[in-house]
Amino acid sequence: MHTLLILVYLLKLSLLANTQGCYVLCLSERVANIQAGGMVMNLSLKRYQEAHKRLLKEIDKQVEKTAKQTGISCISSKVLRALNLVPRHLFVRPGDEYLAYDNTALPIEEGQTISQPFIVAIMTELLDVHSFDKVLEIGTGSGYQAAILSQLADEVHSVETSTVLAQTAQQRLIQFGYGNVHVAKRDGAQGWREHAPYNKIIVTAASETIPSALLEQLANDGIMIIPLGKPNHDQRLTVVRKNKQGEITQHSVLAVRFVPLS
């Protein structure tokens, strides 16, 4: 039954790709080969690769425009690789697949959003994730940012306040092989204390102040990225650092707009 559902989904993607022209709705190399009753289904990657190429060019342009604010003049090869390995169309609402490779935020279930690819790229770059890092994500949403982080970190722990989103994201991440991501329904402001400390923390919802629990769970010599500001107002993407002595510094890098941390 599971195989049948996958095949039906792949057929849907193929039909959408044919009707939407330039948009890519085939699977990446990560999930291109599907074992079905002993037969391997190989899907063409051409349109997927073309769409990613266009999207990455748009991200590059925006990175250049904001370089003076962010201090980032280009996206590193390891982050680009992670962006290429994670098919964004697998993380959007059914029917929105043809929009997946536009450089824009998209609505998902429960009144939440999947972040603009540029924002995902710049936040990931600022987080400076290493292969030995344990990362905490606040706000799982669709699971897309967690999937990106899974390509860079040793472990990713992600918390989500919505039961629906937490369950859906966990199922999706397991289904597509992101085995080093762990999702739980929790209050985002409280983090996930059982697995602390974290080398890196990324917050994908806005808070007026930095939650004290998250500062406590950030390891010494760690980095946190968080949007700070009032709900429904402009916020500032902020880089928070805790040095080896546990002292905190922060600096604002970019105007952003996120849903509120709840």
N, C-alpha and C positions, 0 to 999 in steps of 0.2 A: 504493500500500500504506500509506504514511504517513497519507494522508487517511482511509483506511478505519479505521485504528487510532484516529485522533482521534474519528471519528464513533461508533465502538463505545464509546469511553471516555465520550463525552458522553451516549450512551444509558444507560450504567451510572449516571452521575451523576443523570440524570433519574429513573430507576427508584428509586434510593436516596432521592432527595428526596421522591418520592411516598410511600414506605413509612415514612420517618422523620419526616414531618410538618413540625415547625417548623424543622428543620435545613436549612441552605442548601447545596445541592450543585450549583448552576449557576455558570457562569463570570462573572468580573467584566468590567467594560467593557474591560479590557486585552485579554481574549481572548474576548470575547463573539461577535465576528463571525468565522466560519470560512469561508474560501473553499474550496468543494468542487465541482470540476468546473464552475466558472463560476457556481455558485449560492451565495449567502451564507446561512448559517444564523444566524438571530438568536435568541438565548436570552433568556428573561425574567430580569430581574435582581431582581425583587421579593423573593424569598426570601433571596437572597444579601445584599441590603441590610438586610433585617430582622435577619438573624443578626449581621451586623457591628454593627448598632446596639445590639443586646443585649450583645454582647461588649464594645463600647466603654464602655457604661454600667458593666459590671462592672469594667473596667480603671479607670475614673474613680473608682469607690468605693474600690478598693484603693490608688490613688494618694493619695487624701485621707487614708486611714488611715495611710499611711507617710510623709506629708509632713514630719513633724518629723524623721524619720530621714534622708530623702533630700534634703530641701530643694526637692523638686519638688511643687508644689501642683496642677499640672494639666499635661496633655500638650499640647505646642505644636501648632498647626494643621498645620505641615509634617510632623510625625511622624504625626499622625492621618491625614493624606492618604496617607502611605506605607502605613500599616496598611490603609487602605481599598482601595488599589490592588493589593495582593498577596493573592490568594485562598489562604488557609492550607490548604484541602482538597487543593490540588495538591501539597503537600509532606508529607503524612502517608502511612502505609502503606495499600495497598489494603485496603478493608474498614473502615478507621478514619475515612473521610470524614465520617460523621455525627457524629463527636466533634470535628471540626476547629475548631468555633467555641465549644467549651467553654473556659473560662479555666483550662486545666490543661496540664501537660506530657504528652506522649504518647510511647510507645516507637516507635523506628524501627529500621531494620536495624542489624546489627553491635552490638547491645546498647547503642545510644546513644538519645538522646531529642531531640525537638523541644521547645524551651523553652516554658514557660507564656507566653501572650500578654502578661500584665502584665509579666513579666521582660523580654521582648523590647522592650516599650514603654519601660520605665524605663531600661534600659541604653542604648537608642537616644537617649532624651532626654538622659541624662547625658553621652553622647558628643558632643552638640552639633555634628552634622555640617553642613557647608556645601557648597554646590554646587561649589566649587572644590577640595574635599578629596580626597585619596587615602587610602583606608582599608584597613587590614589586618585581616582577620578570622582568628582562630585557632579552628579547629573548624567546618568547613563544615556537617557533619551533613547534613540534608536540603536545605539551601540556602535555607531560609526567611528567616533573619536576613540573609543576603547579599542576597536579593531586596528586603527592606525597605531596606537601606542603599543599594541601587542607585538608589532613587528620590530619594535625598538627596545623594549624593556624585558626584564626577566619575568616579572609578574605585574599584572594590572588588577587592582581591586576597585570596583566601581559601585557607587551607591546611587539609588534612585528612590524618590519618594512615592512615585506612582507604582502600584502593584502591577497594573497592566503593562506599563513600559518595562519594568524590571523583568517580568516573566518573558515578555516577547523578545527583549534584547538578549536575555540569557539563552533562550532557545535558538535564536538566530546565530549567535556567536558559536554555540556548540555545533550546530548544523554545518556551519561553514569552516569549522576547524580551528577556531581561535581558542585553543585549549588553555592558554595561560591567562585568560580573563575570567575573573570571578565577580559575579553581580549579586547584590543584596538590596532588599527594600529597607531603606533606613532614612533617617533625618539627615539631610546633607550637611547641615551645619555642625552635626556631631561627628561626622567622619565615620571611620571604621576602626575603632580603638584596638580591637583584638589583633590586628595585623600590623599595627604601628611599631616602630617609626617608618616613615616613607621617605625615600630619597627625593621624590618629586610629587607634588600635588597639583592637579589641574582642576579648576572650578569652572563649570560651564553654565553658571547662572550668577546673576548679579547680587551682591550684598552691599549694604551701606558701610559695613565695617568688616574687617577680617575676623571670622569666627575664631574664638580663643581655642576651641578644641582642635581646629585644624593647625594652628600654630604649634600647639603641643605635640601633635602627631607628625609634624615635619621634622625630619632628622637634622642634626647639625650638619652644616655644609650642604643643605638642601635648598630647593627652589620651589616656590609656589607661583602659579599664574592664576589671577582672579580678576574678574571685572568688578570694580567698586563704583557704587553710585545708587541713586534712588530708582525704584521701579518706574518704568515708563518715562524715564529721563535719560539723557546722555550719560553714559558711564565711561570709566577709564580702565582700560586693560592695564593691570598692574603686576609688576614682577616683584615678588617678595623673596628675600634671601635670608637664610639663617646661617651665620658663620660657624666656624668650628667651636667657638666659645658660647654659642647659643644666642648671640646678639642678632636682632632683627633689623633689616633695612628694607626699604621699598621705594620703587620709582614707577611713575606712570608713563606708559608708552604710546597709547593709542585710544582715540574715542571709539566706543563700541556701543551696541545695544543688545542686551540679553534679557531673557525672562528672569523674574526674581527668584532668588534662592528661597525655598520654602521647606 
